[in-house]
């Protein structure tokens, strides 16, 4: 077993005999014999190849050659060791040589810098003598402020520092003189050339039109060139300041746009303001890229500060003269006194005469000018402050501009910001106050005039004052929003709402009451034979209804328009939009108050129309005859009446005739309201009559058909759904058609409809049926 490579666990004799038989043992022995034979064959093959392998080894290497190879290897190993020692020594010497070479290079560079520094000093002196300050500044900048050429520990460095300071003094002095010369030259050009382009106003010459280049005039070019030199002399703040002051001086002296003529026509002040603001904006736009290139991002803030100060002086003068020339303060005081005295009983007659002397057309033009001036100032102030804020952010965010920012904070009175309020802002608030006062007076006076000149033509559904009044209030409110001042807008909105809610609504309401008085007592109207007078009185009343309804609609239209206008005008100021929308919300209440008057009077009007007695075919007479209709019908009677019914068609004809009579006289909205009120009146009459009658099944069926015909007529002529008004009487008719009392429970418990009748009313309706006993009805549990 060991020869076969097997490992057998010890086993008892009995186990062995039980698990193996003779056949299995023979097979295992044969397998071991076969494996042993294979191993012997492999060993014989290896033994046969041994002699061939030994011969091959002997052929490749002889003993003598092996000995020689061993000696060569030992010699090569010794040489490698000697070479390694030599290489290490050589590497150490090379490292020392590299250090010495680096020191030599530093020394040579230092010597070259010293030589260059001395050469630079000589060249700078020569350039200073030639007044070539730009080139001299470039050379000093290369030596003093560039790290790769900077040399501090040398006596010549102090010399070059001195030359830089000398250059600063020379450039500053020449810059001041050049600025004076440029201002004088600008004055001469302004006197010689009254017609200038915007570029010429800023000192830009456009004589070389073929090339399309916009070159500075010699005087201005000299000033700006000198200012651009100062940043290279480490005087960025000083150069920027001088540049901006020079730009301001050239704009003021060389441009007629900022010059305010002594005898300026009062109507030309808005145009002059636009010219001034355009000139200032164009100046900033022109100089901004130059400042950014030579003085860094955000440096335009300094120019904005200078121009805003100049703008404050010039525009303050213009607005002051505008107020004075048009006597705005006096007008405001007069009309304010008139308005105050109006609130007092029997007071201020002299003031009223004084205020009434102002021509509305003159006031309208004055208000347009004032609104335009306020808008231009507001927009310019907002835009220039936004531009200044963006420039300040760039200064703060740019690392290279921190030195300039620090200098601005230390040396300029405004530091790195713009003034929170200016003289123009203060005068703007004053002008806004004048504007609001005069606008209030103008709007009130024009509304009163429109009311007094009302034309109540018979052909028109509304009188002329409706469109006139809303044209006035829309014009005034739109003008107030155009000032871009939320205080003006809210003040005028509040005033127009007050005018509409009080004076205008009271006028319309008093006209309605006057019409009712003209119509007189209802009994007099019934027996009055003057049909023409009746129609005229009704037409006047209907027109007043239309005036109220259209006015309510116009209020909501005006509100929607002003809301969109406010969102557009104040889109950059969310708080202003919120304030405007809050003020405009009050117009909803005004509109609803107008419609309450309409509903109240239309219901009264419908009652009057129904109660008219103009023959048996009149609507009132036909509704009275409903109580005479019998519904205690048998089947044969039902069939006969259904085929020959004349009452309901006559009633519908009377309703249609009433609709046609009012259709052309009432507005669509009022006509719909009248029809709804009429339907409500008809339904109440029918229900009142039904509760006093007795019914059979066929009578209930007849009532249901009659109600549906009347309902169908109103559905056909009304624009708004009217089925709800007939739902209650239709439920009454359905109750009167049940076969048995208990059948009502199927309808009552169904979710298909909402019952408008109470359980008590249901029992009351069922008691109208002749076939149902009171005991059965009383047993119902609803």
ZAMARGU-4260 file (C-alpha; in steps of 0.2 Angstrom, whole numbers, plus 5000, padded with zeros to 4 digits):
<rodrens>
0) 5000/5000/5000 | 5014/5012/5003 | 5022/5008/4986 | 5005/5013/4979 | 5005/5030/4988
5) 4990/5026/4998 | 4986/5030/5016 | 4973/5018/5024 | 4966/5022/5041 | 4967/5007/5053
10) 4953/4996/5052 | 4948/4981/5061 | 4948/4964/5053 | 4929/4962/5054 | 4927/4980/5046
15) 4939/4976/5033 | 4930/4960/5028 | 4914/4968/5028 | 4919/4983/5017 | 4930/4975/5004
20) 4928/4960/4993 | 4942/4950/4983 | 4937/4959/4967 | 4940/4976/4974 | 4957/4972/4982
25) 4963/4964/4965 | 4958/4980/4956 | 4968/4991/4969 | 4983/4980/4967 | 4983/4981/4948
30) 4982/5000/4949 | 4997/5001/4960 | 5007/4989/4949 | 5003/5000/4934 | 5008/5016/4942
35) 5025/5008/4948 | 5028/5003/4930 | 5025/5021/4924 | 5038/5028/4937 | 5051/5016/4931
40) 5049/5021/4913 | 5051/5039/4917 | 5067/5035/4928 | 5074/5025/4913 | 5071/5040/4901
45) 5081/5052/4913 | 5095/5040/4915 | 5097/5039/4896 | 5098/5058/4894 | 5112/5059/4907
50) 5126/5055/4896 | 5120/5068/4882 | 5119/5082/4895 | 5136/5079/4902 | 5144/5079/4885
55) 5135/5096/4881 | 5142/5103/4898 | 5160/5098/4893 | 5158/5105/4876 | 5153/5123/4883
60) 5166/5125/4896 | 5183/5118/4899 | 5191/5119/4916 | 5205/5131/4910 | 5193/5143/4903
65) 5183/5143/4919 | 5198/5148/4928 | 5202/5162/4917 | 5184/5169/4918 | 5185/5169/4937
70) 5201/5179/4936 | 5193/5192/4924 | 5178/5194/4935 | 5189/5197/4951 | 5199/5211/4941
75) 5183/5219/4935 | 5176/5220/4952 | 5192/5229/4959 | 5191/5242/4945 | 5173/5245/4948
80) 5177/5248/4967 | 5191/5260/4962 | 5180/5270/4950 | 5166/5272/4963 | 5178/5280/4975
85) 5185/5291/4962 | 5167/5296/4956 | 5162/5300/4974 | 5177/5312/4976 | 5174/5320/4959
90) 5155/5323/4964 | 5160/5332/4980 | 5171/5343/4970 | 5158/5346/4957 | 5146/5352/4971
95) 5158/5364/4978 | 5161/5371/4960 | 5142/5373/4958 | 5141/5383/4974 | 5156/5394/4969
100) 5148/5396/4951 | 5131/5402/4959 | 5140/5414/4970 | 5149/5421/4955 | 5133/5422/4945
105) 5125/5432/4960 | 5140/5443/4961 | 5140/5446/4942 | 5121/5450/4942 | 5124/5462/4957
110) 5137/5471/4948 | 5126/5472/4932 | 5112/5479/4943 | 5124/5492/4950 | 5131/5496/4933
115) 5113/5497/4926 | 5108/5507/4941 | 5121/5520/4937 | 5117/5520/4919 | 5099/5522/4923
120) 5103/5537/4934 | 5112/5545/4920 | 5098/5541/4908 | 5085/5548/4920 | 5094/5564/4922
125) 5096/5566/4904 | 5077/5562/4901 | 5072/5574/4915 | 5082/5588/4906 | 5073/5584/4890
130) 5056/5583/4900 | 5053/5566/4894 | 5045/5562/4910 | 5036/5546/4904 | 5052/5537/4899
135) 5060/5543/4915 | 5046/5536/4925 | 5046/5520/4916 | 5065/5517/4920 | 5063/5522/4938
140) 5048/5510/4939 | 5059/5496/4932 | 5072/5498/4945 | 5062/5502/4960 | 5046/5493/4959
145) 5049/5477/4949 | 5055/5462/4959 | 5067/5455/4946 | 5076/5471/4944 | 5075/5478/4962
150) 5091/5483/4971 | 5090/5490/4988 | 5106/5488/4997 | 5116/5501/4987 | 5120/5519/4988
155) 5114/5522/4970 | 5097/5516/4976 | 5095/5531/4987 | 5099/5542/4972 | 5086/5534/4961
160) 5073/5536/4975 | 5078/5555/4975 | 5076/5555/4956 | 5058/5547/4958 | 5053/5560/4970
165) 5060/5574/4959 | 5050/5567/4945 | 5034/5567/4955 | 5036/5585/4959 | 5040/5590/4941
170) 5025/5580/4934 | 5013/5586/4947 | 5019/5604/4944 | 5018/5602/4925 | 5001/5594/4927
175) 4994/5608/4936 | 5000/5621/4923 | 4994/5610/4909 | 4977/5609/4916 | 4976/5628/4917
180) 4981/5630/4899 | 4969/5616/4894 | 4955/5626/4903 | 4959/5642/4894 | 4960/5633/4877
185) 4943/5625/4881 | 4936/5642/4884 | 4942/5648/4867 | 4936/5633/4858 | 4919/5635/4866
190) 4918/5653/4861 | 4924/5649/4843 | 4913/5634/4840 | 4895/5635/4847 | 4891/5619/4839
195) 4900/5604/4846 | 4899/5586/4847 | 4899/5576/4863 | 4917/5571/4860 | 4922/5588/4858
200) 4914/5594/4874 | 4925/5581/4883 | 4941/5588/4874 | 4941/5574/4860 | 4946/5580/4843
205) 4938/5572/4828 | 4946/5581/4814 | 4954/5566/4807 | 4938/5558/4802 | 4946/5548/4788
210) 4955/5537/4800 | 4941/5537/4812 | 4953/5540/4827 | 4947/5550/4841 | 4963/5559/4847
215) 4964/5571/4862 | 4968/5589/4858 | 4986/5594/4863 | 4981/5603/4879 | 4970/5589/4885
220) 4982/5575/4879 | 4996/5584/4889 | 4986/5584/4905 | 4981/5566/4904 | 4998/5560/4899
225) 5005/5568/4914 | 4992/5560/4925 | 4995/5543/4918 | 5014/5545/4923 | 5010/5546/4941
230) 5005/5528/4944 | 5023/5523/4938 | 5030/5534/4951 | 5021/5525/4965 | 5008/5540/4965
235) 4992/5531/4959 | 4981/5540/4971 | 4988/5557/4967 | 4988/5553/4948 | 4970/5547/4949
240) 4964/5563/4959 | 4972/5574/4947 | 4965/5565/4932 | 4948/5566/4939 | 4949/5584/4943
245) 4956/5588/4926 | 4941/5578/4918 | 4929/5588/4929 | 4937/5605/4924 | 4937/5601/4906
250) 4919/5596/4906 | 4913/5611/4915 | 4924/5624/4906 | 4924/5616/4889 | 4906/5611/4887
255) 4891/5622/4885 | 4880/5608/4891 | 4883/5612/4909 | 4882/5631/4907 | 4865/5638/4912
260) 4860/5653/4902 | 4853/5668/4912 | 4838/5670/4902 | 4833/5652/4899 | 4815/5650/4894
265) 4805/5642/4908 | 4799/5628/4897 | 4816/5623/4892 | 4822/5618/4909 | 4818/5600/4907
270) 4828/5599/4891 | 4842/5608/4899 | 4842/5595/4913 | 4843/5581/4901 | 4858/5589/4892
275) 4867/5591/4909 | 4864/5573/4914 | 4868/5566/4897 | 4885/5576/4897 | 4889/5569/4914
280) 4885/5551/4910 | 4894/5552/4893 | 4910/5559/4902 | 4909/5544/4914 | 4907/5532/4900
285) 4921/5540/4890 | 4934/5540/4904 | 4930/5523/4912 | 4940/5512/4901 | 4955/5524/4902
290) 4954/5524/4921 | 4953/5506/4922 | 4968/5503/4911 | 4980/5515/4919 | 4973/5516/4937
295) 4965/5499/4939 | 4948/5492/4942 | 4936/5502/4952 | 4946/5518/4950 | 4931/5526/4941
300) 4923/5529/4958 | 4935/5544/4961 | 4928/5552/4944 | 4910/5548/4950 | 4913/5557/4966
305) 4920/5573/4957 | 4906/5573/4944 | 4893/5570/4957 | 4899/5585/4966 | 4899/5596/4951
310) 4882/5588/4946 | 4875/5593/4963 | 4880/5611/4961 | 4874/5613/4943 | 4857/5604/4944
315) 4853/5612/4961 | 4855/5629/4952 | 4844/5623/4938 | 4830/5616/4949 | 4831/5631/4960
320) 4829/5642/4945 | 4815/5631/4938 | 4805/5633/4954 | 4808/5651/4954 | 4804/5655/4936
325) 4788/5645/4937 | 4783/5652/4954 | 4780/5634/4959 | 4782/5638/4978 | 4769/5652/4977
330) 4757/5641/4967 | 4759/5627/4979 | 4756/5638/4994 | 4741/5646/4986 | 4732/5630/4981
335) 4737/5622/4998 | 4728/5636/5007 | 4713/5634/4995 | 4712/5616/4999 | 4713/5619/5018
340) 4700/5632/5017 | 4689/5621/5007 | 4688/5609/5022 | 4682/5624/5033 | 4664/5629/5032
345) 4662/5646/5023 | 4680/5650/5024 | 4694/5656/5012 | 4684/5665/4999 | 4698/5676/4994
350) 4710/5662/4994 | 4698/5653/4982 | 4698/5667/4970 | 4717/5667/4970 | 4718/5649/4967
355) 4705/5649/4953 | 4716/5661/4943 | 4727/5647/4938 | 4723/5641/4921 | 4721/5621/4922
360) 4731/5620/4905 | 4745/5630/4912 | 4745/5619/4928 | 4745/5603/4917 | 4760/5609/4907
365) 4769/5614/4923 | 4765/5597/4932 | 4772/5588/4916 | 4788/5598/4917 | 4790/5595/4936
370) 4786/5576/4934 | 4799/5575/4920 | 4813/5584/4931 | 4809/5573/4946 | 4810/5557/4935
375) 4827/5562/4927 | 4834/5566/4944 | 4828/5550/4952 | 4834/5539/4938 | 4851/5548/4936
380) 4854/5547/4955 | 4849/5528/4956 | 4860/5524/4941 | 4875/5534/4947 | 4874/5526/4964
385) 4873/5509/4957 | 4888/5512/4946 | 4898/5519/4961 | 4893/5504/4972 | 4900/5492/4958
390) 4916/5502/4957 | 4918/5501/4976 | 4916/5483/4976 | 4929/5481/4962 | 4941/5491/4973
395) 4938/5480/4988 | 4939/5464/4979 | 4955/5468/4969 | 4971/5464/4979 | 4982/5476/4968
400) 4970/5491/4972 | 4970/5490/4991 | 4984/5503/4992 | 4973/5515/4981 | 4958/5511/4992
405) 4967/5514/5008 | 4973/5531/5001 | 4955/5536/4996 | 4949/5532/5013 | 4963/5542/5021
410) 4963/5557/5009 | 4946/5560/5002 | 4932/5567/5012 | 4920/5555/5005 | 4932/5541/5007
415) 4927/5526/4996 | 4908/5530/4995 | 4896/5543/4988 | 4886/5555/4999 | 4870/5548/5007
420) 4861/5564/5002 | 4865/5579/4991 | 4858/5596/4989 | 4849/5590/4974 | 4841/5576/4984
425) 4835/5589/4997 | 4828/5601/4983 | 4821/5586/4975 | 4811/5582/4990 | 4805/5600/4991
430) 4800/5599/4973 | 4791/5583/4976 | 4781/5591/4990 | 4776/5606/4978 | 4771/5593/4964
435) 4760/5583/4975 | 4751/5598/4982 | 4748/5606/4964 | 4743/5589/4957 | 4730/5586/4970
440) 4723/5603/4967 | 4723/5600/4948 | 4715/5583/4949 | 4702/5589/4961 | 4698/5604/4951
445) 4697/5595/4934 | 4686/5581/4942 | 4674/5595/4948 | 4674/5603/4931 | 4671/5586/4922
450) 4656/5583/4934 | 4649/5601/4931 | 4651/5599/4912 | 4642/5582/4911 | 4633/5578/4895
455) 4619/5566/4898 | 4614/5563/4880 | 4600/5551/4877 | 4609/5541/4864 | 4624/5536/4876
460) 4622/5523/4890 | 4633/5533/4901 | 4635/5552/4903 | 4651/5561/4898 | 4658/5564/4915
465) 4662/5545/4918 | 4675/5544/4904 | 4681/5562/4908 | 4684/5559/4926 | 4693/5543/4924
470) 4703/5550/4910 | 4709/5564/4922 | 4713/5552/4937 | 4722/5540/4926 | 4732/5554/4918
475) 4737/5561/4935 | 4741/5544/4943 | 4751/5539/4928 | 4761/5555/4929 | 4763/5553/4948
480) 4771/5535/4944 | 4782/5543/4931 | 4791/5553/4943 | 4799/5537/4950 | 4795/5543/4967
485) 4785/5531/4978 | 4779/5545/4989 | 4772/5555/4975 | 4763/5539/4968 | 4755/5534/4984
490) 4750/5552/4988 | 4741/5554/4971 | 4733/5536/4972 | 4726/5540/4990 | 4719/5556/4984
495) 4711/5549/4968 | 4703/5535/4979 | 4697/5548/4991 | 4690/5558/4976 | 4681/5543/4969
500) 4675/5537/4985 | 4668/5553/4991 | 4665/5567/4979 | 4662/5557/4963 | 4652/5543/4971
505) 4642/5556/4981 | 4638/5565/4965 | 4632/5549/4956 | 4622/5544/4972 | 4614/5561/4973
510) 4609/5560/4955 | 4601/5543/4957 | 4591/5550/4972 | 4586/5565/4962 | 4580/5553/4948
515) 4569/5544/4961 | 4562/5560/4967 | 4558/5565/4949 | 4549/5549/4946 | 4539/5553/4962
520) 4528/5543/4972 | 4525/5525/4965 | 4506/5527/4965 | 4507/5544/4955 | 4518/5535/4942
525) 4506/5520/4941 | 4491/5532/4936 | 4501/5544/4926 | 4496/5545/4908 | 4511/5555/4902
530) 4521/5541/4895 | 4535/5552/4888 | 4538/5560/4905 | 4539/5542/4912 | 4551/5536/4899
535) 4562/5551/4901 | 4563/5549/4920 | 4567/5531/4918 | 4581/5534/4905 | 4589/5546/4917
540) 4588/5533/4931 | 4595/5520/4920 | 4609/5531/4914 | 4614/5534/4932 | 4614/5515/4935
545) 4626/5513/4920 | 4637/5527/4927 | 4639/5518/4943 | 4642/5501/4936 | 4655/5508/4923
550) 4663/5518/4936 | 4666/5502/4947 | 4673/5493/4932 | 4684/5508/4927 | 4691/5508/4945
555) 4696/5490/4944 | 4704/5493/4926 | 4713/5508/4933 | 4720/5497/4948 | 4726/5483/4936
560) 4734/5496/4925 | 4743/5505/4939 | 4749/5489/4947 | 4758/5484/4931 | 4764/5502/4929
565) 4771/5501/4947 | 4780/5484/4944 | 4788/5492/4929 | 4793/5508/4936 | 4799/5502/4953
570) 4806/5485/4947 | 4823/5488/4955 | 4815/5493/4972 | 4804/5479/4979 | 4799/5489/4994
575) 4792/5502/4983 | 4782/5490/4973 | 4775/5483/4989 | 4770/5500/4995 | 4762/5504/4978
580) 4752/5488/4978 | 4746/5491/4996 | 4739/5508/4991 | 4731/5502/4976 | 4721/5488/4986
585) 4710/5502/4993 | 4703/5504/4975 | 4694/5487/4977 | 4684/5494/4992 | 4679/5509/4981
590) 4673/5498/4967 | 4663/5487/4979 | 4655/5503/4986 | 4649/5508/4969 | 4642/5491/4965
595) 4632/5491/4982 | 4623/5506/4976 | 4620/5498/4959 | 4613/5482/4967 | 4602/5492/4979
600) 4594/5503/4966 | 4592/5490/4953 | 4582/5479/4965 | 4571/5494/4968 | 4570/5498/4949
605) 4565/5480/4946 | 4551/5480/4959 | 4545/5497/4951 | 4545/5489/4934 | 4535/5474/4939
610) 4522/5484/4949 | 4518/5494/4934 | 4500/5491/4928 | 4499/5494/4910 | 4485/5483/4905
615) 4482/5464/4907 | 4497/5459/4897 | 4509/5469/4908 | 4522/5459/4918 | 4515/5464/4935
620) 4497/5459/4930 | 4503/5442/4923 | 4512/5438/4939 | 4497/5442/4949 | 4487/5430/4938
625) 4498/5416/4943 | 4488/5414/4959 | 4473/5412/4948 | 4480/5396/4940 | 4473/5380/4946
630) 4484/5364/4948 | 4470/5353/4955 | 4471/5344/4939 | 4466/5326/4933 | 4475/5318/4919
635) 4463/5323/4905 | 4463/5341/4912 | 4482/5341/4912 | 4482/5335/4894 | 4470/5349/4888
640) 4479/5363/4897 | 4496/5357/4891 | 4490/5358/4873 | 4481/5374/4875 | 4491/5383/4889
645) 4492/5402/4885 | 4497/5409/4902 | 4515/5404/4903 | 4519/5409/4885 | 4511/5426/4889
650) 4521/5428/4904 | 4537/5423/4895 | 4532/5436/4881 | 4530/5449/4894 | 4547/5445/4901
655) 4555/5445/4884 | 4547/5462/4880 | 4554/5469/4896 | 4571/5462/4892 | 4570/5470/4874
660) 4565/5487/4882 | 4580/5487/4893 | 4593/5478/4882 | 4599/5494/4873 | 4598/5506/4888
665) 4607/5496/4901 | 4626/5490/4900 | 4628/5472/4898 | 4633/5470/4916 | 4618/5480/4923
670) 4606/5471/4911 | 4612/5454/4918 | 4610/5461/4936 | 4592/5467/4931 | 4588/5450/4924
675) 4594/5441/4939 | 4584/5453/4950 | 4569/5450/4939 | 4571/5431/4940 | 4572/5432/4959
680) 4556/5442/4960 | 4547/5430/4949 | 4553/5415/4959 | 4547/5423/4975 | 4530/5427/4967
685) 4529/5409/4961 | 4534/5401/4978 | 4522/5413/4987 | 4507/5408/4976 | 4512/5389/4977
690) 4511/5389/4996 | 4493/5395/4995 | 4487/5382/4982 | 4482/5363/4982 | 4489/5351/4970
695) 4486/5334/4962 | 4500/5323/4954 | 4496/5331/4937 | 4495/5348/4944 | 4513/5345/4951
700) 4519/5340/4934 | 4511/5355/4926 | 4519/5366/4939 | 4536/5358/4935 | 4534/5361/4917
705) 4529/5379/4919 | 4544/5383/4930 | 4556/5375/4918 | 4549/5385/4904 | 4552/5401/4914
710) 4569/5395/4919 | 4574/5391/4901 | 4569/5409/4896 | 4581/5417/4909 | 4595/5405/4905
715) 4594/5410/4887 | 4595/5429/4890 | 4607/5429/4905 | 4626/5428/4903 | 4629/5422/4921
720) 4621/5405/4927 | 4604/5408/4934 | 4598/5390/4938 | 4602/5392/4956 | 4588/5405/4958
725) 4575/5392/4952 | 4582/5377/4962 | 4571/5380/4977 | 4555/5381/4967 | 4560/5366/4956
730) 4563/5356/4971 | 4545/5361/4977 | 4538/5355/4960 | 4548/5338/4961 | 4540/5335/4979
735) 4523/5338/4972 | 4525/5325/4959 | 4529/5310/4970 | 4517/5295/4970 | 4518/5291/4988
740) 4523/5300/5004 | 4537/5288/5008 | 4545/5290/4990 | 4552/5307/4996 | 4564/5297/5007
745) 4573/5291/4992 | 4576/5308/4986 | 4580/5316/5003 | 4594/5303/5007 | 4602/5304/4989
750) 4618/5313/4987 | 4614/5319/4970 | 4608/5336/4975 | 4608/5348/4989 | 4591/5352/4996
755) 4586/5370/4998 | 4571/5365/5009 | 4571/5361/5027 | 4562/5346/5034 | 4547/5357/5040
760) 4546/5365/5023 | 4546/5348/5014 | 4531/5342/5025 | 4522/5358/5022 | 4524/5356/5003
765) 4518/5338/5004 | 4503/5343/5013 | 4498/5353/4998 | 4494/5337/4989 | 4476/5332/4989
770) 4480/5313/4989 | 4492/5313/5004 | 4485/5312/5022 | 4492/5323/5035 | 4495/5307/5046
775) 4507/5300/5033 | 4516/5316/5031 | 4518/5318/5050 | 4525/5300/5051 | 4540/5305/5039
780) 4557/5305/5048 | 4568/5317/5038
</rodrens>
